[in-house]
Amino acid sequence: MADKPIMEDVPMLKADGLDKAIIGVGSRCGQNDILVYDYEKCCQIFVERDGMTYDEAVEWMDYNVVGAWLGEGTPMFVYPIVDWHEMVGPETAH
């Protein structure tokens, strides 16, 4: 799959100070593309940069970052899945 160019006229909002946690751009049907962040990397930034404990970073992320709706360009925060099959079970044919 070829890299999709990021269009400059599409407003994608950024989370302040979390650029190192950006993992890509998300596309949604009928909506503008949005920036996608790794939730765990964001927490790690708060721990290392701001001296928070991991639990404090999670609380900050959930309330102040993930919980902030800034309109259609609001970024998405992804929680890594280590093993999809362990989480949902074996896939079934449709």
N, C-alpha and C positions, 0 to 999 in steps of 0.2 A: 504494500500500500504506500503510495507516495505521500510525502509530507504535505499537509494542507496548509496553504499560506494563511497567515493571520492578517485579516483585513484591518487596515488602520481606521476605517470609518465605523467599526463595530466597537462600542464601548465595553471594555472588559475591566471591571474594577479589581484593584489589587489590595491585598491585606498588607498594611504597613509593616515593614521590617521582616516579612516572611518570604522574600524572594527565593531564598535557598530551598524552600519547601515546595516550590512550584514543580509539578510533575507533568503538566501538559495543558491542553486546551480541550474543553468538553463541548461537544455538539449536541444540541437538542432539537427535535423536530419543531419547526415553526418559531424558534426562538434564537436570539443571538448566542454566539459562542461565549463561553465563560472560562476563566482560569480555574484550574484544578490543582489543589494543594494536597500534600500528604499530611494527614492529621498528626501522625506520630512525629514527623519531622518538625512540624510547627511546635508541638509540645517540647521537643528537644531544644529548639531555639530559645524558648522561654526559660528553660532550665539553665542553659549555658549562658545566655546573654543577660538575663534578668535575675538570676540566682534563685528562681522559684524551685520548690520541690516538684517532683513529677505530679503529685496530687493537686498542688496549686496550679500548675500549668494546665492540667486537664480542666479544672474548674474555670480558669480564665478563658480557655478555648471555648468551652461549652457555652458560657454565658456571654462573653464579650466579642467573640469572633464568629463562631458557628451560629450563635443566636442573634447576630446582627443582620437584619434584612435591609439592604440598601438599594433595592429595586432589581430590575431584570438582569443587570450585570453583576449581581452578587456572586462571588466565587463559590465553588463547591469544595468541600473538604472530604477526602476519601480516607476510609479506615482500611488499612491493608488486610487482606485475607491470605493467610498462610496456606491453608488447604481447603479449597472450595468444597470438595467432596465430604470432608469431615464436618463441615458446617451444615450442608443441606442434604447430604446423602447422595447416592448414585443418581446420575441423570437417567431420565426415562425418555423413550422415543415418543414423539407426538404425532 
